[in-house]
Amino acid sequence: MAKTLIAYFSHAGQNYSHGGIRNLPVGNTEVVAKKLHAMLGGDLFYIDTVQKYPDDHMKKIEIAKREYEQNARPELTAQVENMDEYDTVILAFPSWWTTMPMAVFTFLESYDFSGKTICPLITHGGSGFSGSLRDIARLCPKAKMAEGLAINGDNAATCDKDLEKWVKKIGLR
């Protein structure tokens, strides 16, 4: 039986939202990932780093830039125990410094995605997918990539119809 994993990276605290810096008790990507989980079921996995990012938005951006420039691979707090059981991985993440957070690079490089379908979902503040789809394809060349969905973070709380349309379009419903 096909199993779906919803793997997501998200950051609460200060985020760029509605044209300014706002404090979010729950990160936009987590909001969207949990909506998908309620809609589809499957398993939910939080891509979490050992070294925590600061709540301060500008400090977080500085670290994201430095990690990107250094091609860093932040250490993760946990691993998916039975990745081989999943046929489909919904990979949800925010746009950080022209691509996905480097922790998502660590996640993708930690497993063999051969034959799996990766369904990318990004939350962003106006940049869309940037270079993230190219990076996923490069890191997981033997995976199939479904059409992705880009959600402006300002719309995370109200994106249910977009999520429903997307999961139908890519055959998960």
Short mmCIF file of the C-alpha atoms (twelve columns), coordinates in Angstrom:
data_MODEL
# 
_entry.id   MODEL 
# 
loop_
_atom_site.group_PDB 
_atom_site.id 
_atom_site.type_symbol 
_atom_site.label_atom_id 
_atom_site.label_alt_id 
_atom_site.label_comp_id 
_atom_site.label_asym_id 
_atom_site.label_seq_id 
_atom_site.Cartn_x 
_atom_site.Cartn_y 
_atom_site.Cartn_z 
_atom_site.pdbx_PDB_model_num 
ATOM 1   C CA . MET A 1   0.000  0.000  0.000   1 
ATOM 2   C CA . ALA A 2   1.355  3.421  -0.961  1 
ATOM 3   C CA . LYS A 3   2.346  5.614  1.963   1 
ATOM 4   C CA . THR A 4   2.748  9.368  2.019   1 
ATOM 5   C CA . LEU A 5   5.161  11.337 4.148   1 
ATOM 6   C CA . ILE A 6   4.716  15.058 4.716   1 
ATOM 7   C CA . ALA A 7   8.197  16.307 5.602   1 
ATOM 8   C CA . TYR A 8   8.405  19.986 6.440   1 
ATOM 9   C CA . PHE A 9   10.791 22.645 7.649   1 
ATOM 10  C CA . SER A 10  9.233  25.706 9.238   1 
ATOM 11  C CA . HIS A 11  10.279 28.606 11.406  1 
ATOM 12  C CA . ALA A 12  8.134  30.411 13.950  1 
ATOM 13  C CA . GLY A 13  9.109  33.714 15.488  1 
ATOM 14  C CA . GLN A 14  9.710  36.812 13.423  1 
ATOM 15  C CA . ASN A 15  8.840  36.405 9.738   1 
ATOM 16  C CA . TYR A 16  8.275  38.718 6.837   1 
ATOM 17  C CA . SER A 17  4.498  38.975 6.584   1 
ATOM 18  C CA . HIS A 18  2.011  41.429 5.136   1 
ATOM 19  C CA . GLY A 19  4.756  43.844 4.117   1 
ATOM 20  C CA . GLY A 20  6.595  43.895 7.438   1 
ATOM 21  C CA . ILE A 21  8.176  41.828 10.176  1 
ATOM 22  C CA . ARG A 22  5.599  40.044 12.326  1 
ATOM 23  C CA . ASN A 23  5.899  37.507 15.119  1 
ATOM 24  C CA . LEU A 24  4.306  34.202 14.135  1 
ATOM 25  C CA . PRO A 25  3.622  31.694 16.936  1 
ATOM 26  C CA . VAL A 26  3.553  28.941 14.279  1 
ATOM 27  C CA . GLY A 27  5.554  29.170 11.058  1 
ATOM 28  C CA . ASN A 28  3.658  29.430 7.769   1 
ATOM 29  C CA . THR A 29  5.012  26.165 6.411   1 
ATOM 30  C CA . GLU A 30  3.951  24.291 9.542   1 
ATOM 31  C CA . VAL A 31  0.437  25.730 9.187   1 
ATOM 32  C CA . VAL A 32  0.260  24.463 5.593   1 
ATOM 33  C CA . ALA A 33  1.847  21.069 6.384   1 
ATOM 34  C CA . LYS A 34  -0.679 20.409 9.138   1 
ATOM 35  C CA . LYS A 35  -3.535 21.386 6.813   1 
ATOM 36  C CA . LEU A 36  -2.242 18.820 4.308   1 
ATOM 37  C CA . HIS A 37  -1.912 16.207 7.027   1 
ATOM 38  C CA . ALA A 38  -5.527 16.777 8.117   1 
ATOM 39  C CA . MET A 39  -6.615 16.562 4.480   1 
ATOM 40  C CA . LEU A 40  -4.586 13.516 3.375   1 
ATOM 41  C CA . GLY A 41  -3.472 11.642 6.450   1 
ATOM 42  C CA . GLY A 42  -0.104 9.978  6.037   1 
ATOM 43  C CA . ASP A 43  2.809  10.652 8.333   1 
ATOM 44  C CA . LEU A 44  4.132  14.040 9.396   1 
ATOM 45  C CA . PHE A 45  7.855  14.658 9.932   1 
ATOM 46  C CA . TYR A 46  9.339  17.948 11.140  1 
ATOM 47  C CA . ILE A 47  12.779 18.661 9.678   1 
ATOM 48  C CA . ASP A 48  14.378 20.188 12.761  1 
ATOM 49  C CA . THR A 49  17.953 21.323 13.276  1 
ATOM 50  C CA . VAL A 50  20.190 20.693 16.274  1 
ATOM 51  C CA . GLN A 51  21.367 24.312 16.160  1 
ATOM 52  C CA . LYS A 52  18.225 26.424 16.507  1 
ATOM 53  C CA . TYR A 53  17.672 29.524 14.427  1 
ATOM 54  C CA . PRO A 54  17.061 32.787 16.281  1 
ATOM 55  C CA . ASP A 55  13.561 34.235 16.482  1 
ATOM 56  C CA . ASP A 56  14.922 37.579 15.281  1 
ATOM 57  C CA . HIS A 57  14.201 37.771 11.548  1 
ATOM 58  C CA . MET A 58  17.315 39.713 10.546  1 
ATOM 59  C CA . LYS A 59  19.626 37.395 12.498  1 
ATOM 60  C CA . LYS A 60  17.896 34.373 10.953  1 
ATOM 61  C CA . ILE A 61  18.388 35.848 7.460   1 
ATOM 62  C CA . GLU A 62  22.096 36.449 8.187   1 
ATOM 63  C CA . ILE A 63  22.505 32.809 9.220   1 
ATOM 64  C CA . ALA A 64  20.520 31.566 6.203   1 
ATOM 65  C CA . LYS A 65  22.743 33.610 3.891   1 
ATOM 66  C CA . ARG A 66  25.918 32.344 5.539   1 
ATOM 67  C CA . GLU A 67  24.732 28.714 5.368   1 
ATOM 68  C CA . TYR A 68  23.854 29.173 1.697   1 
ATOM 69  C CA . GLU A 69  27.189 30.775 0.842   1 
ATOM 70  C CA . GLN A 70  29.083 28.032 2.708   1 
ATOM 71  C CA . ASN A 71  26.904 25.272 1.217   1 
ATOM 72  C CA . ALA A 72  26.354 24.151 4.821   1 
ATOM 73  C CA . ARG A 73  24.476 21.047 5.872   1 
ATOM 74  C CA . PRO A 74  22.971 21.717 9.312   1 
ATOM 75  C CA . GLU A 75  22.697 18.662 11.528  1 
ATOM 76  C CA . LEU A 76  19.138 17.417 12.030  1 
ATOM 77  C CA . THR A 77  17.627 16.278 15.330  1 
ATOM 78  C CA . ALA A 78  15.943 13.167 13.919  1 
ATOM 79  C CA . GLN A 79  15.741 10.844 10.947  1 
ATOM 80  C CA . VAL A 80  12.770 9.237  9.226   1 
ATOM 81  C CA . GLU A 81  13.003 5.662  10.513  1 
ATOM 82  C CA . ASN A 82  11.442 3.789  7.601   1 
ATOM 83  C CA . MET A 83  11.906 6.022  4.570   1 
ATOM 84  C CA . ASP A 84  11.783 2.994  2.282   1 
ATOM 85  C CA . GLU A 85  8.083  2.545  3.151   1 
ATOM 86  C CA . TYR A 86  7.085  5.858  1.517   1 
ATOM 87  C CA . ASP A 87  6.247  6.161  -2.165  1 
ATOM 88  C CA . THR A 88  5.360  9.842  -1.998  1 
ATOM 89  C CA . VAL A 89  7.062  12.616 -0.052  1 
ATOM 90  C CA . ILE A 90  5.410  16.000 0.188   1 
ATOM 91  C CA . LEU A 91  8.352  18.272 0.880   1 
ATOM 92  C CA . ALA A 92  7.242  21.575 2.414   1 
ATOM 93  C CA . PHE A 93  9.614  24.432 3.172   1 
ATOM 94  C CA . PRO A 94  9.926  28.222 3.132   1 
ATOM 95  C CA . SER A 95  12.007 30.111 0.597   1 
ATOM 96  C CA . TRP A 96  15.305 31.053 2.234   1 
ATOM 97  C CA . TRP A 97  17.979 32.867 0.325   1 
ATOM 98  C CA . THR A 98  16.916 31.937 -3.249  1 
ATOM 99  C CA . THR A 99  16.220 28.274 -2.515  1 
ATOM 100 C CA . MET A 100 15.159 26.011 0.322   1 
ATOM 101 C CA . PRO A 101 16.750 26.142 3.779   1 
ATOM 102 C CA . MET A 102 20.037 24.263 3.919   1 
ATOM 103 C CA . ALA A 103 18.467 21.906 6.487   1 
ATOM 104 C CA . VAL A 104 16.241 20.653 3.650   1 
ATOM 105 C CA . PHE A 105 19.396 19.931 1.636   1 
ATOM 106 C CA . THR A 106 20.602 17.848 4.617   1 
ATOM 107 C CA . PHE A 107 17.261 16.009 4.665   1 
ATOM 108 C CA . LEU A 108 17.308 15.239 0.933   1 
ATOM 109 C CA . GLU A 109 20.899 14.012 1.035   1 
ATOM 110 C CA . SER A 110 20.127 11.691 3.960   1 
ATOM 111 C CA . TYR A 111 17.963 9.260  1.971   1 
ATOM 112 C CA . ASP A 112 17.694 7.461  -1.339  1 
ATOM 113 C CA . PHE A 113 14.706 8.939  -3.156  1 
ATOM 114 C CA . SER A 114 15.043 6.639  -6.196  1 
ATOM 115 C CA . GLY A 115 11.577 5.791  -7.508  1 
ATOM 116 C CA . LYS A 116 9.809  8.021  -5.000  1 
ATOM 117 C CA . THR A 117 7.662  10.983 -5.974  1 
ATOM 118 C CA . ILE A 118 8.600  14.286 -4.384  1 
ATOM 119 C CA . CYS A 119 5.819  16.868 -4.241  1 
ATOM 120 C CA . PRO A 120 7.400  20.262 -3.478  1 
ATOM 121 C CA . LEU A 121 5.423  22.866 -1.590  1 
ATOM 122 C CA . ILE A 122 6.970  26.221 -0.774  1 
ATOM 123 C CA . THR A 123 5.808  29.128 1.329   1 
ATOM 124 C CA . HIS A 124 7.333  32.424 0.317   1 
ATOM 125 C CA . GLY A 125 7.099  36.170 0.667   1 
ATOM 126 C CA . GLY A 126 7.061  36.891 -3.078  1 
ATOM 127 C CA . SER A 127 9.924  34.850 -4.532  1 
ATOM 128 C CA . GLY A 128 8.010  31.699 -5.481  1 
ATOM 129 C CA . PHE A 129 10.157 28.609 -6.000  1 
ATOM 130 C CA . SER A 130 13.355 30.531 -6.927  1 
ATOM 131 C CA . GLY A 131 16.033 27.853 -7.386  1 
ATOM 132 C CA . SER A 132 14.501 25.199 -5.143  1 
ATOM 133 C CA . LEU A 133 13.013 22.964 -7.873  1 
ATOM 134 C CA . ARG A 134 16.350 22.869 -9.681  1 
ATOM 135 C CA . ASP A 135 18.082 21.997 -6.404  1 
ATOM 136 C CA . ILE A 136 15.634 19.182 -5.593  1 
ATOM 137 C CA . ALA A 137 16.106 17.710 -9.081  1 
ATOM 138 C CA . ARG A 138 19.891 17.917 -8.699  1 
ATOM 139 C CA . LEU A 139 19.909 16.307 -5.246  1 
ATOM 140 C CA . CYS A 140 17.383 13.578 -6.105  1 
ATOM 141 C CA . PRO A 141 17.952 12.755 -9.784  1 
ATOM 142 C CA . LYS A 142 16.284 9.326  -9.569  1 
ATOM 143 C CA . ALA A 143 13.097 10.648 -7.970  1 
ATOM 144 C CA . LYS A 144 10.015 11.761 -9.850  1 
ATOM 145 C CA . MET A 145 8.993  15.324 -9.132  1 
ATOM 146 C CA . ALA A 146 5.327  16.238 -9.138  1 
ATOM 147 C CA . GLU A 147 4.200  19.727 -10.014 1 
ATOM 148 C CA . GLY A 148 4.878  21.931 -7.031  1 
ATOM 149 C CA . LEU A 149 2.722  24.443 -5.236  1 
ATOM 150 C CA . ALA A 150 3.948  27.882 -4.160  1 
ATOM 151 C CA . ILE A 151 1.909  29.614 -1.458  1 
ATOM 152 C CA . ASN A 152 2.528  33.164 -0.360  1 
ATOM 153 C CA . GLY A 153 3.083  32.967 3.394   1 
ATOM 154 C CA . ASP A 154 0.454  35.650 3.924   1 
ATOM 155 C CA . ASN A 155 -2.097 33.145 2.603   1 
ATOM 156 C CA . ALA A 156 -1.028 30.134 4.698   1 
ATOM 157 C CA . ALA A 157 -4.052 30.307 7.003   1 
ATOM 158 C CA . THR A 158 -6.530 30.498 4.109   1 
ATOM 159 C CA . CYS A 159 -4.995 28.243 1.450   1 
ATOM 160 C CA . ASP A 160 -7.316 25.234 1.883   1 
ATOM 161 C CA . LYS A 161 -8.876 25.489 -1.588  1 
ATOM 162 C CA . ASP A 162 -5.450 25.822 -3.221  1 
ATOM 163 C CA . LEU A 163 -4.213 22.740 -1.343  1 
ATOM 164 C CA . GLU A 164 -7.299 20.730 -2.312  1 
ATOM 165 C CA . LYS A 165 -6.915 21.683 -5.976  1 
ATOM 166 C CA . TRP A 166 -3.192 20.817 -5.899  1 
ATOM 167 C CA . VAL A 167 -3.545 17.393 -4.273  1 
ATOM 168 C CA . LYS A 168 -6.205 16.485 -6.853  1 
ATOM 169 C CA . LYS A 169 -4.055 17.765 -9.708  1 
ATOM 170 C CA . ILE A 170 -1.033 15.675 -8.662  1 
ATOM 171 C CA . GLY A 171 -3.138 12.573 -7.974  1 
ATOM 172 C CA . LEU A 172 -3.014 12.358 -4.210  1 
ATOM 173 C CA . ARG A 173 -6.809 12.595 -3.906  1 
# 
